[in-house]
Amino acid sequence: MIENLPPCPKCSCEYTYEMNALVVCPECGHEWVPAEAGAEAGGLAAERIVKDAVGNVLRDGDTVVVVKALKVKGSSSGIKAGTKVRNIRLVDGVDGHDIDCRVDGFGAMQLKSSVVKKA
């Protein structure tokens, strides 16, 4: 556990809190890895580490399983928990959606790493 949590890099809120390996801002909802922010500030090109819901490190090409049911905009049905997603690609997505993939029956979409676990 980090003693002194850094302020949010987006809105400068000082009331950040720790959630698993991430630091979260309660005001704007921004999530980041504290080591990542320090490396970027120092000007060093650090490799981005993406972890799943249980803390396993994800890599491009991995197979993951969805751990909770997800609603899909524009679809009457959603993605069920236990759905296997093959050949993921890690991206710098919007709003924490850091996995680019193709889900059978739904097509191409982006998922958050916090709702999947490595298969």
C-alpha positions in Angstrom: 0.0 0.0 0.0 1.3 3.4 -1.0 1.6 5.8 2.0 1.3 9.1 0.1 -0.9 8.7 -2.9 -0.1 11.2 -5.8 -2.8 13.7 -6.9 -4.8 13.0 -10.1 -2.7 13.9 -13.2 -5.9 15.0 -15.0 -7.8 17.1 -12.5 -5.3 17.5 -9.7 -7.7 16.1 -7.1 -5.8 15.2 -3.9 -8.4 12.6 -2.7 -7.2 9.7 -4.7 -7.5 6.1 -3.5 -5.8 2.8 -4.2 -7.8 0.0 -6.0 -5.7 -3.2 -6.6 -2.7 -2.0 -8.6 -4.3 1.2 -9.7 -4.8 4.6 -8.2 -8.3 6.1 -8.8 -9.6 9.7 -8.7 -13.1 9.9 -7.2 -13.9 13.2 -8.9 -13.1 12.5 -12.6 -12.8 8.7 -12.5 -9.3 8.6 -14.0 -7.4 5.4 -13.2 -3.6 5.0 -13.5 -0.7 2.9 -12.3 1.5 5.1 -10.0 4.8 3.7 -11.4 3.6 4.6 -14.9 3.0 8.3 -14.0 6.5 8.6 -12.5 8.2 7.1 -15.6 6.3 9.4 -17.9 7.1 12.4 -15.8 10.8 11.5 -15.9 10.8 11.3 -19.7 11.6 7.6 -19.8 9.7 5.3 -22.2 8.4 2.6 -19.8 6.5 -0.4 -21.0 2.8 -0.2 -20.0 1.7 -3.1 -17.8 -1.9 -4.1 -18.0 -3.3 -6.5 -15.3 -6.6 -8.5 -15.3 -9.2 -8.6 -12.6 -7.1 -10.9 -10.4 -3.7 -9.3 -11.0 -2.2 -11.4 -13.8 -0.2 -9.5 -16.4 -1.8 -9.4 -19.8 0.0 -9.5 -23.2 -1.0 -9.1 -26.8 -2.4 -12.4 -28.2 -3.6 -13.7 -24.8 -6.9 -15.5 -24.3 -9.1 -14.0 -21.6 -12.5 -14.9 -20.0 -15.1 -12.3 -19.1 -15.7 -12.5 -15.3 -19.0 -10.6 -15.1 -22.0 -10.0 -17.4 -21.6 -6.9 -19.6 -24.3 -4.8 -21.2 -23.6 -3.9 -24.8 -25.0 -0.7 -26.3 -27.3 -1.3 -29.2 -27.9 -4.9 -28.4 -30.7 -6.5 -26.6 -28.4 -9.2 -25.1 -25.1 -8.7 -23.4 -21.9 -10.6 -23.0 -22.3 -13.4 -20.5 -19.8 -14.1 -17.7 -17.5 -16.9 -18.8 -17.3 -15.9 -22.5 -13.9 -16.6 -23.8 -12.2 -13.9 -25.9 -9.2 -15.0 -28.0 -6.2 -13.0 -29.4 -6.6 -9.7 -27.5 -4.6 -6.6 -28.3 -3.6 -4.1 -25.6 -4.2 -0.5 -26.6 -4.3 3.0 -25.0 -8.1 3.2 -24.9 -10.6 5.7 -23.8 -12.1 5.6 -20.2 -10.0 2.6 -19.2 -11.0 0.4 -22.2 -7.5 -1.0 -22.7 -8.2 -4.3 -24.5 -9.1 -4.4 -28.2 -10.7 -7.7 -29.3 -13.3 -9.5 -31.3 -16.1 -11.2 -29.3 -18.0 -14.0 -31.0 -21.5 -12.9 -31.7 -20.8 -9.2 -31.1 -17.8 -8.3 -33.3 -15.0 -5.9 -32.6 -15.1 -4.0 -29.3 -13.0 -2.7 -26.5 -13.1 -4.1 -23.0 -11.7 -3.0 -19.6 -9.0 -5.2 -18.2 -10.8 -5.1 -14.8 -13.7 -7.3 -16.2 -11.5 -10.1 -17.6 -9.2 -12.7 -16.3 -6.4 -14.6 -18.1 -7.4 -18.0 -19.4 
